[in-house]
Amino acid sequence: MAQYFENIAKIPYEGKDSTNPLSFKYYNPDEVIGGKTMREQLKFALSWWHTMGGDGTDMFGCGTADKTWGETDSIARAKAKVDAAFEIMDKLSIDYFCFHDRDLSPEYGTLAETNEKFDEVVDYIAEKMAADPTKKCLWGTAKCFDHPRYMHGAGTSPSADVFAYAAAQIKKAIDATVKLGGSGYVFWGGREGYETLLNTNMGLELDNMARLMRMAVDYARSIGYTGDFYIEPKPKEPTKHQYDFDTATVLGFLRKYGLDKDFKMNIEANHATLAQHTFQHELRVARDNGVFGSIDANQGDTLLGWDTDQFPTNVYETALCMYEVIKAGGFVNGGLNFDAKARRGSYTKEDIFLSYIAGMDAFALGLKIAYKLIEDGRLDKFVDDRYASWSTGIGKDIIDGKATMADLEKYALEKGEVTDSLSSGRQEMLESILNNIMFGL
């Protein structure tokens, strides 16, 4: 088997004082934090699309990185990607990968031929996984958004023929996910949305999207799939208004159609930015509603209005992210998938490793800080104290359902002005505490 990164050794953990760029400063896979190793806590995953296929092409220019893997034949290139991906995962101590069907194998002339070639690549991955059982599939999905047939959507297309084609493609992607032992299957509505309501039957489109998801769940369960289903919220791009705008919007959709017991959220940091939320906000909404599942680990640029999918290096975000993950009980079937790409100017093979090291170290540091925040206790105590009035007296009566509107009127009339019951939110103090815990130099 060819080696694609002969000049790069297995990336070691050397600690924070190391100046070796090809080493981990904070990610020590075997270090135990909170009763589990970092490897178990973080569950890092390689994204097949960006890492194995993303060549830096953007709307203003062609690719800058060579992702042909030395092959011109499509099937040979697909298998070369598999070999290269397993080498990357091994050298970075990454245990999981995520895929879109068309990232593993492109489309051919007919759906039957496409499926046949796809099966060949999936079988090849299964052989690699059998040879190295430490490598696992975190989740799979179908790429129902880039082909012209999906110009008006897939599950929300005005064409029933397109809906049927999308269903066939999703069925095949589910088959592959199950074969590879995937613990999750993701729906991301790449073009499930609209540009203008002048030509859109929104009600029918949402009904049909729910029908497709229900059929997918029923089919997957019928063939023995026991993992999670995820929806990945995103407010815009490529359509002006995506139906999966944010976690709260998706929750409303799931509850309307009775799908809320079947689906959890795959939260992406950059998508939260596009929705004008913080990453922590989206995670908190998912956690508070019992639908936290998995994470696409990246970051956006607040100065740019599009999905930049940068490798995450903002330690404030990774720390507050891991705080939510820990409070949610940690990952079950989900993990941290690096839906991230090296910048267009970072085009060498070495840059793949440098980018992952940066992201993995940022989350390892975030994990350590999150546990310190929880163990320190000042933030949690402040919140508990701020809401203490709800655990006694009239607050407890409201919570327990004992207080009526008439009771509350009587209470308010007797008490009079209530501003003296308020206290300072002390945001600046809490941010200072966060800094103190993060950078206790």
N, C-alpha and C positions, 0 to 999 in steps of 0.2 A: 504494500500500500504506500502511495506517495505521501511524503511529509511536506506540508505546505508552509510550515514555520520552523524550518530546521535551525535557524539562528536564535530562536526563542526557547528558553528552557521553561520548565514548570515554574510558575510564579511563586516565589517563597514569601512567607511572612517575615519581615525583618524589623518591624516596630517603627514607632513614630520618629525616631532619630535617623532612620535610613535616608540616604540621598539617592539610592538606586531607583530610577523611575520604573523599572520592571520588577517591583516588589510591592507587597502590601504593607501599608504603614499601620492600619487599624483592623483590617479583616484577617483574623486568625481563625480559620474554620473550626478548630478543635477547642477554642477557648469557651469555657462554660460561663454563661450569663443568665441569670434568672432560672437556673436549673436545667438549661438546655445549651447545646453548643451553638455557636454563631451559625454554623451550617444549617442546623435544624430551625433556628429562629428566623433566618432571612430567606431561605429557599430561593436562591438566585436562579434566574432562567435566562437563557440566550434567546433572543428574538431572531427567527430565521430570516424574516424579510429584510430588516435593516442590516444585520450582520453579514448574512451570506449573499444577499442580492443587491443591497443598496450601494450604488456606485457614485453617489454625489450629484446625480442629475437633479436639476431644479428647473423652474419655469424660465430661467434666463440662460441656462447653459447645459451642455452635455456632461456626462460623467467624468470624474477625475480619478476614481479608484478602479483598478482592474478587479472585477468580480467574476471573470470568466472561469477562473480556477484552471486555466490552461486547456480548456476544452471548447470545441466548436459545436460538437454534436449535443443536442438538447438532453438526451438521456444520460450521456456520459458526464455532462456538466452537472446535472442534478445529483448524480452519485458522487461526483467530486465534492460538491457542496456538503454532502453528508460526511465524507471523510474529513474535510476541513473543519466542519462544525464540531465533530467529536474530538478532534485534536485541540481546538480552541477550548472546549469545555473541560477537557482533561487538564490542560496547562493552567487554566484559571480556577480550577477546583469548583466548577459550576456543575450542579447535578441535574438541572432541568433545561428543557427547551420548549418553545411555543412556535406554532406554525399556522400560516394560511395554506390552504390546499395548493394554490397556484404558485406559492413560493417553493414548495417541494418539487413540483413538476408543472410545467407550463401547459397551456391549452394546445391541442393538436387539431386535426381536421374535424372530427366529430366528437360528441360527448362519449361515445363508446370507446373510441381510440384514446381520448384524454383519460378516461377512467382506467383503461388497461395500462397505460404508461405510469399513471399515478400509483396504481397498485404495485407496480414493479419497484418504484422508489420507496414506498411504504414498507414493502417486504425487505428491502435493503436496510432501511433504518432498524427494522425489527431484528435483523441479524446482528447489527452493530450493538443493539441494546442487550441482546442475549449474551454477547461476548463481554459486555461491560454492564452488569446489572445496576451499577451506581447511577447510570444515566436514565432519566425518566422524562416522560412527556407531561408537562404541567397542564397545558390545554391546547386544543386545536380550534380552528375556525375555517369558514369558507370565505373566499374572496369574491363576494358578490357585489362588486362595485366598479371595477376598472374596465370591464369589457363593454363595448357599445350597447349590447343588449340590455345593460343595466343603467342606461342613461337617465331613465325616469324612475329608478328604484328597482328593487328585487321583490321583496315581499310586499312592497307598496306600489308596485308598477300598475299602471292602468291596463296593462295587457295580462290576461290570464295565462297566456302561453309563457310569458316571462316568469310569472309566479311559479308555474309548474317546473320550468327549467331550474330556477333557483332552488326549489324544493329538492330536485334530483341532485343538485350539486351539494346542498347541505347534508342530505342523506349520506352521500359518499364521504364527506368530510367527517361526519359522525362515525361512520364505519372505521375510518382510519384512526380517529382518536381512540376509539374503543380498542382496536387492534394494538395500538401502541401503549395502551394502559393509561391513557390520559385521565387525570383526575378532574378536569374541567372542560367545558365547551362554551365558547364565547359567541355571542351575537353582538356585532358592532354594525350599526346601520349606516354603512358608508354613503349610500345615497337614499336612505329612507327618510325623506323629508320633502320640502318643496321650495321653489323659487317664488311663486306667486299663487295666491288663492284663486286668481281668475281662471285657472285651468285645473284646479285641484278639488277632488272630492275627499276632503280630509277624513271624514267619518268612515268611509269605505276603506281608505288606505290603512287607518289604524285598526279597523276590524280585521282586515286581511293579514296585517303583521301579527296580530294576536293568533289568528288561525294557523299561520305558519309556525309560530313558536309552540303552540299546543301540539301540532302534528309532530314536530321535531322531538319534543319531550316524550310523547307517547311512543314514538318509534324507538328512541334511544333506550327507554326503559324496557321495551319489549325484547331487545337483544342483550339485556343484562347490564347496561350501563348504570353505575351507581354513584357517579361523581356529581359535581355541581354544574348547573347552567348559570352563565353570567351574561349580564348586559353591560356594555361599556358606554357610559354616558358621554356625549359630546354635543356642544351646542350649535356648531356650524362647521363648515368645510366637510365635504365639498358643496353641499346644498346650503342655501342661505339660512333655512330653519330646519334643523334636524329634529326628528320626533323624540330622540333620546337626549334632550337638552342637558339635563343634569340629573342627579340622583333623585331629587324630589319629584321631578317630572316623570321619570321612569317608574317611581313608586306608584304614582297616580295611575299610570297605564297598567301596571301589573295588577293593582287592586281592582280596577274596573273590569278586567277580563279574567279574574280568578287565577292569575299566574303567580301571585306573590309567594306561594308556598314552594314554587319550583325554581325561582330565580334569585340569585344574589348579584352583587355589583362587582364589576372589575373597574376599579377607579384609576384613572390616569391623571397624573399631576398636571400635565400641560392642558388637558381638556378642562380641568377645573379653572385654570387661568383664563381660558377662552370664554368660560361661562361667567367670568368676573367673580369667581369664588376663590377662596384659598384651598389648597390641597387638603389641609386639615378639616375645613368645613365639610367638604364632600365625604371624607372618611367618617366624620362625626355623624352626619346625617345617616350614612349607611349603618354605622354601629348602633345608633340610638333606635333604628328601626329593625335591627336584627337581620340585615341583609349584607353585612360586610363579607366579601369573599376573597378577592385577589386584587393585585395592584400592578399597573403598568408604570414602571419606575423611569421617570424622565423629568425634565423641567422645561418650561417655556421661557421666553424672553418678554418681559413686560413692555419693552419698547417696540416690540413687533406684534402685529395683529394676526399672526397665523401660527400654525402648529409646528414649532421648530424641532420638537423631539430631541432636545439636547440631553447628553448624559448628565445625570443629577450630581451636582457638586455643592449645592446650597445646604449646608449642614443644619441651619435653622429648620428648613423644610423636612429634611430626613429625620431629625430628632422629633419634631411634632408629629410626623407621620408614624414613626415607630411607637410613640406614646399612645396613639389611637389604636395601633395594632395590638399592643400589649393589653390595653384596657378592653379590647374586644376578645381577648383570650388567645391571641396569636392566630397564625394561619392554620387552617385545617386542610382543605384541598387546594387552596390558593398559594400564592407566593409572590416574589418580586421579579417580574419579567422586565428586562431592560428593553422596553419599546423606545430605543434611543439610537441615534446614529452619530458617528463622528462627524465633525464639521466638514464641509466640502473641501476645505484646504488641508484637512488631516487625512491624507489619502493613502498612506503606506500601510503595509500589513502590520507593522509594529503599532500603528495608531489604533488598530482594533483592540490590542491588549492594553495600551495606555488608557483608552477610553473606559474600558470595563474596570480597570484597576481604580480609576478615579471614582466611578459610580459605586463600586463595591466598598471602597474605603469610606465614602461619604455615608453609606447606609450602616456600615459597621460602627462608625463613630456616632451616628444618630441613635443606634440601638443602645450603646453605652450611656449616652446622655439621657435617653428616655427612661432607662432604669434608675438613673441618678435622680431625675425629676420625681419619680414615683417614690423612691426610697427617702428622699429629702422630705417630702410631704407638705411643704409649705404651700404649694399651689393648690393641692387638693383640699387642704385645711381651710384656705381662704375661701374657696368656693363653697365648702360645707357651711362655714360660718355665715357667709353672705345669704344663704338660703335657710338659715336656722329657723326662721319664723314659720316655716312650713312643717316643722316637726313637733310644734307645741301649739296650744291655744287655738285661736280661730283658724290658723293655717292648717293645723292637723284636722280640724273639723271639716274644712273644705276638701282636703285630700281624702278623708274617710267617707265623704258623701253625706255627712250629717248636717251640714249647713244649707239652709234654703236661702233664696233671694231675700225673703223677709228677715231672716236671721242676720244676714249681712247688712241690710239696711239699718236694723236696730243697732248692730255693733258700730257701724260708721257714725250714726247719729250720736251715740253715747261717747265715742272716742273723740270725735271732732277731727281737726286737722291731723294728717298722718305723715307729714314730711319728716317728723322727728324719728320715724321708724327706718328711714333710709340711711345708708352708710356709703362712704366713698368706694368707688370701684377700683381705685388704686392701680390702674393699668400700668402706669409708669413704674411703680414699685415692682409689680409682677414681672414686667419685662426686664427689670434690673436683676431680679432673682434668677430669671432664666439665663441671663448673661453670666451671672455669678456661678451658676451650676455648670454651664457649658464651658466657661473659660476660667475656672477657678485657679488662676495662676498665682 
